[in-house]
Structure formats: structure tokens, C-alpha cells
Amino acid sequence: MTTCNSEIKFLNFLHQELELTNADIAVAQRHRQFDNGPLPMLLWQYGLVNLEQLERILDWLDDHH
């Protein structure tokens, strides 16, 4: 499975700006396989980010897509 450049940048944002761990992101990615929901919403639904962080994620995605 390859990871595109934009996905790498997004993961770097999650690590560097929001200080999420690999384990945090992995939890949401595992649930994404079952729910097929957007990663930012899964991060929020599972309590890995708060509403302010979710807004930052959505702003970042809007700026970079």
C-alpha cells in the first residue's frame, strides 16, 4: 500500500501540530476500515481530538486540498 504525498503531509500535521501519537492515529485508521468515515471525524468520535483540534484539522485540509 502506498501513501500519497498529501497523506504524508497530513499525518505530519497530526503528529507535529496536534501532537497525536502513532497509536492515536492507528486507532482511527483501524476503525476507518469498518466505518469508512473520514479520518478527522473518527479522531473526534473516539476522543482523540477535541472540537478545537477538529476545526484546525478541517482548516488544514481546506487549505491543502
mmCIF file as Biopython writes it, N, C-alpha, C and O atoms, coordinates in Angstrom:
data_model
#
loop_
_atom_site.group_PDB
_atom_site.id
_atom_site.type_symbol
_atom_site.label_atom_id
_atom_site.label_alt_id
_atom_site.label_comp_id
_atom_site.label_asym_id
_atom_site.label_entity_id
_atom_site.label_seq_id
_atom_site.pdbx_PDB_ins_code
_atom_site.Cartn_x
_atom_site.Cartn_y
_atom_site.Cartn_z
_atom_site.occupancy
_atom_site.B_iso_or_equiv
_atom_site.auth_seq_id
_atom_site.auth_asym_id
_atom_site.pdbx_PDB_model_num
ATOM 1   N N  . MET A ? 1  ? 0.847   -1.186 0.000  1.0 0.0 1  A 1 
ATOM 2   C CA . MET A ? 1  ? 0.000   0.000  0.000  1.0 0.0 1  A 1 
ATOM 3   C C  . MET A ? 1  ? 0.883   1.236  0.000  1.0 0.0 1  A 1 
ATOM 4   O O  . MET A ? 1  ? 1.761   1.370  0.852  1.0 0.0 1  A 1 
ATOM 5   N N  . THR A ? 2  ? 0.664   2.124  -0.930 1.0 0.0 2  A 1 
ATOM 6   C CA . THR A ? 2  ? 1.459   3.339  -0.995 1.0 0.0 2  A 1 
ATOM 7   C C  . THR A ? 2  ? 0.709   4.483  -0.348 1.0 0.0 2  A 1 
ATOM 8   O O  . THR A ? 2  ? -0.522  4.503  -0.309 1.0 0.0 2  A 1 
ATOM 9   N N  . THR A ? 3  ? 1.464   5.420  0.153  1.0 0.0 3  A 1 
ATOM 10  C CA . THR A ? 3  ? 0.892   6.592  0.782  1.0 0.0 3  A 1 
ATOM 11  C C  . THR A ? 3  ? 1.240   7.792  -0.081 1.0 0.0 3  A 1 
ATOM 12  O O  . THR A ? 3  ? 2.411   8.024  -0.385 1.0 0.0 3  A 1 
ATOM 13  N N  . CYS A ? 4  ? 0.236   8.550  -0.475 1.0 0.0 4  A 1 
ATOM 14  C CA . CYS A ? 4  ? 0.499   9.694  -1.335 1.0 0.0 4  A 1 
ATOM 15  C C  . CYS A ? 4  ? 1.087   10.845 -0.518 1.0 0.0 4  A 1 
ATOM 16  O O  . CYS A ? 4  ? 0.979   10.888 0.708  1.0 0.0 4  A 1 
ATOM 17  N N  . ASN A ? 5  ? 1.707   11.766 -1.238 1.0 0.0 5  A 1 
ATOM 18  C CA . ASN A ? 5  ? 2.407   12.885 -0.611 1.0 0.0 5  A 1 
ATOM 19  C C  . ASN A ? 5  ? 1.482   13.722 0.273  1.0 0.0 5  A 1 
ATOM 20  O O  . ASN A ? 5  ? 1.885   14.153 1.353  1.0 0.0 5  A 1 
ATOM 21  N N  . SER A ? 6  ? 0.250   13.954 -0.174 1.0 0.0 6  A 1 
ATOM 22  C CA . SER A ? 6  ? -0.675  14.762 0.622  1.0 0.0 6  A 1 
ATOM 23  C C  . SER A ? 6  ? -1.058  14.055 1.923  1.0 0.0 6  A 1 
ATOM 24  O O  . SER A ? 6  ? -1.257  14.698 2.953  1.0 0.0 6  A 1 
ATOM 25  N N  . GLU A ? 7  ? -1.158  12.726 1.864  1.0 0.0 7  A 1 
ATOM 26  C CA . GLU A ? 7  ? -1.475  11.972 3.085  1.0 0.0 7  A 1 
ATOM 27  C C  . GLU A ? 7  ? -0.305  12.031 4.066  1.0 0.0 7  A 1 
ATOM 28  O O  . GLU A ? 7  ? -0.507  12.131 5.276  1.0 0.0 7  A 1 
ATOM 29  N N  . ILE A ? 8  ? 0.906   11.970 3.544  1.0 0.0 8  A 1 
ATOM 30  C CA . ILE A ? 8  ? 2.094   12.082 4.398  1.0 0.0 8  A 1 
ATOM 31  C C  . ILE A ? 8  ? 2.134   13.450 5.077  1.0 0.0 8  A 1 
ATOM 32  O O  . ILE A ? 8  ? 2.431   13.550 6.267  1.0 0.0 8  A 1 
ATOM 33  N N  . LYS A ? 9  ? 1.836   14.495 4.318  1.0 0.0 9  A 1 
ATOM 34  C CA . LYS A ? 9  ? 1.806   15.850 4.889  1.0 0.0 9  A 1 
ATOM 35  C C  . LYS A ? 9  ? 0.739   15.957 5.964  1.0 0.0 9  A 1 
ATOM 36  O O  . LYS A ? 9  ? 0.955   16.582 7.002  1.0 0.0 9  A 1 
ATOM 37  N N  . PHE A ? 10 ? -0.416  15.346 5.714  1.0 0.0 10 A 1 
ATOM 38  C CA . PHE A ? 10 ? -1.499  15.378 6.696  1.0 0.0 10 A 1 
ATOM 39  C C  . PHE A ? 10 ? -1.091  14.650 7.974  1.0 0.0 10 A 1 
ATOM 40  O O  . PHE A ? 10 ? -1.318  15.150 9.076  1.0 0.0 10 A 1 
ATOM 41  N N  . LEU A ? 11 ? -0.496  13.483 7.829  1.0 0.0 11 A 1 
ATOM 42  C CA . LEU A ? 11 ? -0.043  12.737 9.010  1.0 0.0 11 A 1 
ATOM 43  C C  . LEU A ? 11 ? 1.026   13.515 9.769  1.0 0.0 11 A 1 
ATOM 44  O O  . LEU A ? 11 ? 1.039   13.508 11.000 1.0 0.0 11 A 1 
ATOM 45  N N  . ASN A ? 12 ? 1.915   14.178 9.054  1.0 0.0 12 A 1 
ATOM 46  C CA . ASN A ? 12 ? 2.922   15.023 9.708  1.0 0.0 12 A 1 
ATOM 47  C C  . ASN A ? 12 ? 2.257   16.150 10.484 1.0 0.0 12 A 1 
ATOM 48  O O  . ASN A ? 12 ? 2.680   16.469 11.595 1.0 0.0 12 A 1 
ATOM 49  N N  . PHE A ? 13 ? 1.222   16.755 9.914  1.0 0.0 13 A 1 
ATOM 50  C CA . PHE A ? 13 ? 0.465   17.798 10.614 1.0 0.0 13 A 1 
ATOM 51  C C  . PHE A ? 13 ? -0.124  17.245 11.910 1.0 0.0 13 A 1 
ATOM 52  O O  . PHE A ? 13 ? -0.020  17.874 12.963 1.0 0.0 13 A 1 
ATOM 53  N N  . LEU A ? 14 ? -0.740  16.074 11.830 1.0 0.0 14 A 1 
ATOM 54  C CA . LEU A ? 14 ? -1.337  15.473 13.023 1.0 0.0 14 A 1 
ATOM 55  C C  . LEU A ? 14 ? -0.289  15.217 14.102 1.0 0.0 14 A 1 
ATOM 56  O O  . LEU A ? 14 ? -0.545  15.435 15.287 1.0 0.0 14 A 1 
ATOM 57  N N  . HIS A ? 15 ? 0.884   14.756 13.694 1.0 0.0 15 A 1 
ATOM 58  C CA . HIS A ? 15 ? 1.967   14.483 14.650 1.0 0.0 15 A 1 
ATOM 59  C C  . HIS A ? 15 ? 2.551   15.769 15.216 1.0 0.0 15 A 1 
ATOM 60  O O  . HIS A ? 15 ? 2.673   15.913 16.433 1.0 0.0 15 A 1 
ATOM 61  N N  . GLN A ? 16 ? 2.909   16.698 14.349 1.0 0.0 16 A 1 
ATOM 62  C CA . GLN A ? 16 ? 3.666   17.871 14.766 1.0 0.0 16 A 1 
ATOM 63  C C  . GLN A ? 16 ? 2.800   18.960 15.388 1.0 0.0 16 A 1 
ATOM 64  O O  . GLN A ? 16 ? 3.162   19.527 16.419 1.0 0.0 16 A 1 
ATOM 65  N N  . GLU A ? 17 ? 1.674   19.252 14.776 1.0 0.0 17 A 1 
ATOM 66  C CA . GLU A ? 17 ? 0.837   20.354 15.255 1.0 0.0 17 A 1 
ATOM 67  C C  . GLU A ? 17 ? -0.125  19.942 16.366 1.0 0.0 17 A 1 
ATOM 68  O O  . GLU A ? 17 ? -0.354  20.701 17.308 1.0 0.0 17 A 1 
ATOM 69  N N  . LEU A ? 18 ? -0.678  18.757 16.255 1.0 0.0 18 A 1 
ATOM 70  C CA . LEU A ? 18 ? -1.660  18.308 17.250 1.0 0.0 18 A 1 
ATOM 71  C C  . LEU A ? 18 ? -1.078  17.317 18.243 1.0 0.0 18 A 1 
ATOM 72  O O  . LEU A ? 18 ? -1.735  16.918 19.205 1.0 0.0 18 A 1 
ATOM 73  N N  . GLU A ? 19 ? 0.169   16.925 17.995 1.0 0.0 19 A 1 
ATOM 74  C CA . GLU A ? 19 ? 0.901   16.019 18.881 1.0 0.0 19 A 1 
ATOM 75  C C  . GLU A ? 19 ? 0.178   14.691 19.100 1.0 0.0 19 A 1 
ATOM 76  O O  . GLU A ? 19 ? 0.205   14.132 20.196 1.0 0.0 19 A 1 
ATOM 77  N N  . LEU A ? 20 ? -0.469  14.193 18.043 1.0 0.0 20 A 1 
ATOM 78  C CA . LEU A ? 20 ? -1.073  12.863 18.124 1.0 0.0 20 A 1 
ATOM 79  C C  . LEU A ? 20 ? 0.018   11.817 17.954 1.0 0.0 20 A 1 
ATOM 80  O O  . LEU A ? 20 ? 0.983   12.024 17.218 1.0 0.0 20 A 1 
ATOM 81  N N  . THR A ? 21 ? -0.141  10.713 18.628 1.0 0.0 21 A 1 
ATOM 82  C CA . THR A ? 21 ? 0.836   9.633  18.526 1.0 0.0 21 A 1 
ATOM 83  C C  . THR A ? 21 ? 0.466   8.702  17.373 1.0 0.0 21 A 1 
ATOM 84  O O  . THR A ? 21 ? -0.640  8.759  16.836 1.0 0.0 21 A 1 
ATOM 85  N N  . ASN A ? 22 ? 1.410   7.853  17.012 1.0 0.0 22 A 1 
ATOM 86  C CA . ASN A ? 22 ? 1.118   6.833  16.002 1.0 0.0 22 A 1 
ATOM 87  C C  . ASN A ? 22 ? -0.033  5.955  16.456 1.0 0.0 22 A 1 
ATOM 88  O O  . ASN A ? 22 ? -0.871  5.555  15.648 1.0 0.0 22 A 1 
ATOM 89  N N  . ALA A ? 23 ? -0.075  5.654  17.750 1.0 0.0 23 A 1 
ATOM 90  C CA . ALA A ? 23 ? -1.137  4.806  18.296 1.0 0.0 23 A 1 
ATOM 91  C C  . ALA A ? 23 ? -2.500  5.485  18.165 1.0 0.0 23 A 1 
ATOM 92  O O  . ALA A ? 23 ? -3.485  4.829  17.826 1.0 0.0 23 A 1 
ATOM 93  N N  . ASP A ? 24 ? -2.565  6.796  18.431 1.0 0.0 24 A 1 
ATOM 94  C CA . ASP A ? 24 ? -3.822  7.536  18.284 1.0 0.0 24 A 1 
ATOM 95  C C  . ASP A ? 24 ? -4.342  7.435  16.858 1.0 0.0 24 A 1 
ATOM 96  O O  . ASP A ? 24 ? -5.513  7.131  16.628 1.0 0.0 24 A 1 
ATOM 97  N N  . ILE A ? 25 ? -3.465  7.692  15.920 1.0 0.0 25 A 1 
ATOM 98  C CA . ILE A ? 25 ? -3.847  7.682  14.513 1.0 0.0 25 A 1 
ATOM 99  C C  . ILE A ? 25 ? -4.215  6.268  14.071 1.0 0.0 25 A 1 
ATOM 100 O O  . ILE A ? 25 ? -5.148  6.081  13.290 1.0 0.0 25 A 1 
ATOM 101 N N  . ALA A ? 26 ? -3.491  5.287  14.563 1.0 0.0 26 A 1 
ATOM 102 C CA . ALA A ? 26 ? -3.763  3.892  14.201 1.0 0.0 26 A 1 
ATOM 103 C C  . ALA A ? 26 ? -5.152  3.463  14.660 1.0 0.0 26 A 1 
ATOM 104 O O  . ALA A ? 26 ? -5.836  2.726  13.950 1.0 0.0 26 A 1 
ATOM 105 N N  . VAL A ? 27 ? -5.577  3.914  15.835 1.0 0.0 27 A 1 
ATOM 106 C CA . VAL A ? 27 ? -6.922  3.582  16.331 1.0 0.0 27 A 1 
ATOM 107 C C  . VAL A ? 27 ? -7.967  4.073  15.339 1.0 0.0 27 A 1 
ATOM 108 O O  . VAL A ? 27 ? -8.865  3.324  14.955 1.0 0.0 27 A 1 
ATOM 109 N N  . ALA A ? 28 ? -7.849  5.322  14.928 1.0 0.0 28 A 1 
ATOM 110 C CA . ALA A ? 28 ? -8.823  5.887  13.997 1.0 0.0 28 A 1 
ATOM 111 C C  . ALA A ? 28 ? -8.747  5.194  12.637 1.0 0.0 28 A 1 
ATOM 112 O O  . ALA A ? 28 ? -9.774  4.963  12.000 1.0 0.0 28 A 1 
ATOM 113 N N  . GLN A ? 29 ? -7.546  4.866  12.196 1.0 0.0 29 A 1 
ATOM 114 C CA . GLN A ? 29 ? -7.405  4.202  10.899 1.0 0.0 29 A 1 
ATOM 115 C C  . GLN A ? 29 ? -7.997  2.794  10.921 1.0 0.0 29 A 1 
ATOM 116 O O  . GLN A ? 29 ? -8.583  2.354  9.932  1.0 0.0 29 A 1 
ATOM 117 N N  . ARG A ? 30 ? -7.850  2.088  12.035 1.0 0.0 30 A 1 
ATOM 118 C CA . ARG A ? 30 ? -8.456  0.757  12.142 1.0 0.0 30 A 1 
ATOM 119 C C  . ARG A ? 30 ? -9.974  0.853  12.066 1.0 0.0 30 A 1 
ATOM 120 O O  . ARG A ? 30 ? -10.618 0.055  11.385 1.0 0.0 30 A 1 
ATOM 121 N N  . HIS A ? 31 ? -10.544 1.829  12.766 1.0 0.0 31 A 1 
ATOM 122 C CA . HIS A ? 31 ? -11.996 1.989  12.753 1.0 0.0 31 A 1 
ATOM 123 C C  . HIS A ? 31 ? -12.475 2.487  11.394 1.0 0.0 31 A 1 
ATOM 124 O O  . HIS A ? 31 ? -13.612 2.231  10.997 1.0 0.0 31 A 1 
ATOM 125 N N  . ARG A ? 32 ? -11.615 3.190  10.694 1.0 0.0 32 A 1 
ATOM 126 C CA . ARG A ? 32 ? -11.959 3.686  9.357  1.0 0.0 32 A 1 
ATOM 127 C C  . ARG A ? 32 ? -12.237 2.516  8.413  1.0 0.0 32 A 1 
ATOM 128 O O  . ARG A ? 32 ? -13.073 2.628  7.516  1.0 0.0 32 A 1 
ATOM 129 N N  . GLN A ? 33 ? -11.549 1.410  8.606  1.0 0.0 33 A 1 
ATOM 130 C CA . GLN A ? 33 ? -11.762 0.237  7.764  1.0 0.0 33 A 1 
ATOM 131 C C  . GLN A ? 33 ? -13.175 -0.311 7.932  1.0 0.0 33 A 1 
ATOM 132 O O  . GLN A ? 33 ? -13.745 -0.865 6.992  1.0 0.0 33 A 1 
ATOM 133 N N  . PHE A ? 34 ? -13.740 -0.155 9.134  1.0 0.0 34 A 1 
ATOM 134 C CA . PHE A ? 34 ? -15.076 -0.668 9.400  1.0 0.0 34 A 1 
ATOM 135 C C  . PHE A ? 34 ? -16.154 0.382  9.130  1.0 0.0 34 A 1 
ATOM 136 O O  . PHE A ? 34 ? -17.202 0.072  8.562  1.0 0.0 34 A 1 
ATOM 137 N N  . ASP A ? 35 ? -15.894 1.621  9.539  1.0 0.0 35 A 1 
ATOM 138 C CA . ASP A ? 35 ? -16.880 2.691  9.428  1.0 0.0 35 A 1 
ATOM 139 C C  . ASP A ? 35 ? -16.832 3.387  8.072  1.0 0.0 35 A 1 
ATOM 140 O O  . ASP A ? 35 ? -17.833 3.939  7.615  1.0 0.0 35 A 1 
ATOM 141 N N  . ASN A ? 36 ? -15.665 3.359  7.433  1.0 0.0 36 A 1 
ATOM 142 C CA . ASN A ? 36 ? -15.421 4.067  6.182  1.0 0.0 36 A 1 
ATOM 143 C C  . ASN A ? 36 ? -15.719 5.556  6.313  1.0 0.0 36 A 1 
ATOM 144 O O  . ASN A ? 36 ? -16.122 6.204  5.347  1.0 0.0 36 A 1 
ATOM 145 N N  . GLY A ? 37 ? -15.520 6.093  7.515  1.0 0.0 37 A 1 
ATOM 146 C CA . GLY A ? 37 ? -15.736 7.513  7.737  1.0 0.0 37 A 1 
ATOM 147 C C  . GLY A ? 37 ? -14.462 8.303  7.529  1.0 0.0 37 A 1 
ATOM 148 O O  . GLY A ? 37 ? -13.374 7.731  7.466  1.0 0.0 37 A 1 
ATOM 149 N N  . PRO A ? 38 ? -14.592 9.610  7.423  1.0 0.0 38 A 1 
ATOM 150 C CA . PRO A ? 38 ? -13.398 10.446 7.267  1.0 0.0 38 A 1 
ATOM 151 C C  . PRO A ? 38 ? -12.541 10.415 8.539  1.0 0.0 38 A 1 
ATOM 152 O O  . PRO A ? 38 ? -13.058 10.448 9.656  1.0 0.0 38 A 1 
ATOM 153 N N  . LEU A ? 39 ? -11.251 10.353 8.346  1.0 0.0 39 A 1 
ATOM 154 C CA . LEU A ? 39 ? -10.318 10.245 9.468  1.0 0.0 39 A 1 
ATOM 155 C C  . LEU A ? 39 ? -10.505 11.350 10.512 1.0 0.0 39 A 1 
ATOM 156 O O  . LEU A ? 39 ? -10.502 11.045 11.705 1.0 0.0 39 A 1 
ATOM 157 N N  . PRO A ? 40 ? -10.668 12.625 10.119 1.0 0.0 40 A 1 
ATOM 158 C CA . PRO A ? 40 ? -10.853 13.663 11.144 1.0 0.0 40 A 1 
ATOM 159 C C  . PRO A ? 40 ? -12.058 13.407 12.049 1.0 0.0 40 A 1 
ATOM 160 O O  . PRO A ? 40 ? -11.990 13.628 13.258 1.0 0.0 40 A 1 
ATOM 161 N N  . MET A ? 41 ? -13.157 12.943 11.462 1.0 0.0 41 A 1 
ATOM 162 C CA . MET A ? 41 ? -14.351 12.679 12.266 1.0 0.0 41 A 1 
ATOM 163 C C  . MET A ? 41 ? -14.130 11.489 13.192 1.0 0.0 41 A 1 
ATOM 164 O O  . MET A ? 41 ? -14.597 11.492 14.331 1.0 0.0 41 A 1 
ATOM 165 N N  . LEU A ? 42 ? -13.425 10.482 12.713 1.0 0.0 42 A 1 
ATOM 166 C CA . LEU A ? 42 ? -13.140 9.330  13.576 1.0 0.0 42 A 1 
ATOM 167 C C  . LEU A ? 42 ? -12.226 9.723  14.734 1.0 0.0 42 A 1 
ATOM 168 O O  . LEU A ? 42 ? -12.414 9.260  15.859 1.0 0.0 42 A 1 
ATOM 169 N N  . LEU A ? 43 ? -11.248 10.567 14.465 1.0 0.0 43 A 1 
ATOM 170 C CA . LEU A ? 43 ? -10.377 11.052 15.545 1.0 0.0 43 A 1 
ATOM 171 C C  . LEU A ? 43 ? -11.209 11.754 16.614 1.0 0.0 43 A 1 
ATOM 172 O O  . LEU A ? 43 ? -10.964 11.583 17.808 1.0 0.0 43 A 1 
ATOM 173 N N  . TRP A ? 44 ? -12.187 12.537 16.186 1.0 0.0 44 A 1 
ATOM 174 C CA . TRP A ? 44 ? -13.041 13.252 17.135 1.0 0.0 44 A 1 
ATOM 175 C C  . TRP A ? 44 ? -13.989 12.291 17.844 1.0 0.0 44 A 1 
ATOM 176 O O  . TRP A ? 44 ? -14.145 12.362 19.063 1.0 0.0 44 A 1 
ATOM 177 N N  . GLN A ? 45 ? -14.624 11.394 17.090 1.0 0.0 45 A 1 
ATOM 178 C CA . GLN A ? 45 ? -15.594 10.461 17.679 1.0 0.0 45 A 1 
ATOM 179 C C  . GLN A ? 45 ? -14.966 9.578  18.753 1.0 0.0 45 A 1 
ATOM 180 O O  . GLN A ? 45 ? -15.617 9.230  19.738 1.0 0.0 45 A 1 
ATOM 181 N N  . TYR A ? 46 ? -13.712 9.223  18.560 1.0 0.0 46 A 1 
ATOM 182 C CA . TYR A ? 46 ? -13.043 8.360  19.533 1.0 0.0 46 A 1 
ATOM 183 C C  . TYR A ? 46 ? -12.295 9.151  20.603 1.0 0.0 46 A 1 
ATOM 184 O O  . TYR A ? 46 ? -11.514 8.582  21.366 1.0 0.0 46 A 1 
ATOM 185 N N  . GLY A ? 47 ? -12.533 10.454 20.659 1.0 0.0 47 A 1 
ATOM 186 C CA . GLY A ? 47 ? -11.980 11.280 21.725 1.0 0.0 47 A 1 
ATOM 187 C C  . GLY A ? 47 ? -10.490 11.538 21.608 1.0 0.0 47 A 1 
ATOM 188 O O  . GLY A ? 47 ? -9.833  11.868 22.596 1.0 0.0 47 A 1 
ATOM 189 N N  . LEU A ? 48 ? -9.953  11.390 20.407 1.0 0.0 48 A 1 
ATOM 190 C CA . LEU A ? 48 ? -8.512  11.596 20.212 1.0 0.0 48 A 1 
ATOM 191 C C  . LEU A ? 48 ? -8.186  13.056 19.916 1.0 0.0 48 A 1 
ATOM 192 O O  . LEU A ? 48 ? -7.042  13.484 20.072 1.0 0.0 48 A 1 
ATOM 193 N N  . VAL A ? 49 ? -9.188  13.816 19.490 1.0 0.0 49 A 1 
ATOM 194 C CA . VAL A ? 49 ? -9.048  15.268 19.330 1.0 0.0 49 A 1 
ATOM 195 C C  . VAL A ? 49 ? -10.312 15.924 19.866 1.0 0.0 49 A 1 
ATOM 196 O O  . VAL A ? 49 ? -11.383 15.317 19.870 1.0 0.0 49 A 1 
ATOM 197 N N  . ASN A ? 50 ? -10.180 17.166 20.317 1.0 0.0 50 A 1 
ATOM 198 C CA . ASN A ? 50 ? -11.347 17.912 20.777 1.0 0.0 50 A 1 
ATOM 199 C C  . ASN A ? 50 ? -11.909 18.748 19.623 1.0 0.0 50 A 1 
ATOM 200 O O  . ASN A ? 50 ? -11.372 18.710 18.516 1.0 0.0 50 A 1 
ATOM 201 N N  . LEU A ? 51 ? -12.974 19.492 19.869 1.0 0.0 51 A 1 
ATOM 202 C CA . LEU A ? 51 ? -13.607 20.260 18.790 1.0 0.0 51 A 1 
ATOM 203 C C  . LEU A ? 51 ? -12.675 21.317 18.203 1.0 0.0 51 A 1 
ATOM 204 O O  . LEU A ? 51 ? -12.675 21.538 16.992 1.0 0.0 51 A 1 
ATOM 205 N N  . GLU A ? 52 ? -11.894 21.961 19.040 1.0 0.0 52 A 1 
ATOM 206 C CA . GLU A ? 52 ? -10.948 22.970 18.545 1.0 0.0 52 A 1 
ATOM 207 C C  . GLU A ? 52 ? -9.916  22.326 17.613 1.0 0.0 52 A 1 
ATOM 208 O O  . GLU A ? 52 ? -9.588  22.872 16.559 1.0 0.0 52 A 1 
ATOM 209 N N  . GLN A ? 53 ? -9.418  21.169 18.015 1.0 0.0 53 A 1 
ATOM 210 C CA . GLN A ? 53 ? -8.448  20.464 17.175 1.0 0.0 53 A 1 
ATOM 211 C C  . GLN A ? 53 ? -9.092  19.984 15.881 1.0 0.0 53 A 1 
ATOM 212 O O  . GLN A ? 53 ? -8.465  20.015 14.822 1.0 0.0 53 A 1 
ATOM 213 N N  . LEU A ? 54 ? -10.343 19.541 15.966 1.0 0.0 54 A 1 
ATOM 214 C CA . LEU A ? 54 ? -11.063 19.116 14.766 1.0 0.0 54 A 1 
ATOM 215 C C  . LEU A ? 54 ? -11.189 20.284 13.792 1.0 0.0 54 A 1 
ATOM 216 O O  . LEU A ? 54 ? -10.999 20.113 12.588 1.0 0.0 54 A 1 
ATOM 217 N N  . GLU A ? 55 ? -11.508 21.466 14.309 1.0 0.0 55 A 1 
ATOM 218 C CA . GLU A ? 55 ? -11.580 22.651 13.454 1.0 0.0 55 A 1 
ATOM 219 C C  . GLU A ? 55 ? -10.238 22.940 12.801 1.0 0.0 55 A 1 
ATOM 220 O O  . GLU A ? 55 ? -10.186 23.287 11.621 1.0 0.0 55 A 1 
ATOM 221 N N  . ARG A ? 56 ? -9.152  22.802 13.554 1.0 0.0 56 A 1 
ATOM 222 C CA . ARG A ? 56 ? -7.812  23.012 12.989 1.0 0.0 56 A 1 
ATOM 223 C C  . ARG A ? 56 ? -7.531  22.005 11.878 1.0 0.0 56 A 1 
ATOM 224 O O  . ARG A ? 56 ? -6.960  22.355 10.846 1.0 0.0 56 A 1 
ATOM 225 N N  . ILE A ? 57 ? -7.930  20.761 12.092 1.0 0.0 57 A 1 
ATOM 226 C CA . ILE A ? 57 ? -7.730  19.724 11.075 1.0 0.0 57 A 1 
ATOM 227 C C  . ILE A ? 57 ? -8.513  20.082 9.808  1.0 0.0 57 A 1 
ATOM 228 O O  . ILE A ? 57 ? -7.978  20.028 8.701  1.0 0.0 57 A 1 
ATOM 229 N N  . LEU A ? 58 ? -9.778  20.447 9.987  1.0 0.0 58 A 1 
ATOM 230 C CA . LEU A ? 58 ? -10.610 20.763 8.826  1.0 0.0 58 A 1 
ATOM 231 C C  . LEU A ? 58 ? -10.084 21.996 8.089  1.0 0.0 58 A 1 
ATOM 232 O O  . LEU A ? 58 ? -10.113 22.042 6.859  1.0 0.0 58 A 1 
ATOM 233 N N  . ASP A ? 59 ? -9.606  22.989 8.831  1.0 0.0 59 A 1 
ATOM 234 C CA . ASP A ? 59 ? -8.993  24.170 8.201  1.0 0.0 59 A 1 
ATOM 235 C C  . ASP A ? 59 ? -7.747  23.767 7.423  1.0 0.0 59 A 1 
ATOM 236 O O  . ASP A ? 59 ? -7.537  24.227 6.301  1.0 0.0 59 A 1 
ATOM 237 N N  . TRP A ? 60 ? -6.922  22.913 8.013  1.0 0.0 60 A 1 
ATOM 238 C CA . TRP A ? 60 ? -5.699  22.472 7.335  1.0 0.0 60 A 1 
ATOM 239 C C  . TRP A ? 60 ? -6.060  21.741 6.053  1.0 0.0 60 A 1 
ATOM 240 O O  . TRP A ? 60 ? -5.465  21.992 5.005  1.0 0.0 60 A 1 
ATOM 241 N N  . LEU A ? 61 ? -7.020  20.850 6.128  1.0 0.0 61 A 1 
ATOM 242 C CA . LEU A ? 61 ? -7.423  20.106 4.940  1.0 0.0 61 A 1 
ATOM 243 C C  . LEU A ? 61 ? -7.973  21.039 3.860  1.0 0.0 61 A 1 
ATOM 244 O O  . LEU A ? 61 ? -7.698  20.860 2.673  1.0 0.0 61 A 1 
ATOM 245 N N  . ASP A ? 62 ? -8.750  22.033 4.286  1.0 0.0 62 A 1 
ATOM 246 C CA . ASP A ? 62 ? -9.290  23.003 3.326  1.0 0.0 62 A 1 
ATOM 247 C C  . ASP A ? 62 ? -8.170  23.784 2.647  1.0 0.0 62 A 1 
ATOM 248 O O  . ASP A ? 62 ? -8.238  24.051 1.447  1.0 0.0 62 A 1 
ATOM 249 N N  . ASP A ? 63 ? -7.152  24.146 3.400  1.0 0.0 63 A 1 
ATOM 250 C CA . ASP A ? 63 ? -6.018  24.906 2.859  1.0 0.0 63 A 1 
ATOM 251 C C  . ASP A ? 63 ? -5.125  24.071 1.959  1.0 0.0 63 A 1 
ATOM 252 O O  . ASP A ? 63 ? -4.454  24.618 1.084  1.0 0.0 63 A 1 
ATOM 253 N N  . HIS A ? 64 ? -5.099  22.764 2.151  1.0 0.0 64 A 1 
ATOM 254 C CA . HIS A ? 64 ? -4.155  21.917 1.436  1.0 0.0 64 A 1 
ATOM 255 C C  . HIS A ? 64 ? -4.803  21.011 0.385  1.0 0.0 64 A 1 
ATOM 256 O O  . HIS A ? 64 ? -4.132  20.141 -0.170 1.0 0.0 64 A 1 
ATOM 257 N N  . HIS A ? 65 ? -6.060  21.196 0.112  1.0 0.0 65 A 1 
ATOM 258 C CA . HIS A ? 65 ? -6.700  20.371 -0.926 1.0 0.0 65 A 1 
ATOM 259 C C  . HIS A ? 65 ? -7.364  21.237 -1.952 1.0 0.0 65 A 1 
ATOM 260 O O  . HIS A ? 65 ? -7.955  20.726 -2.903 1.0 0.0 65 A 1 
#
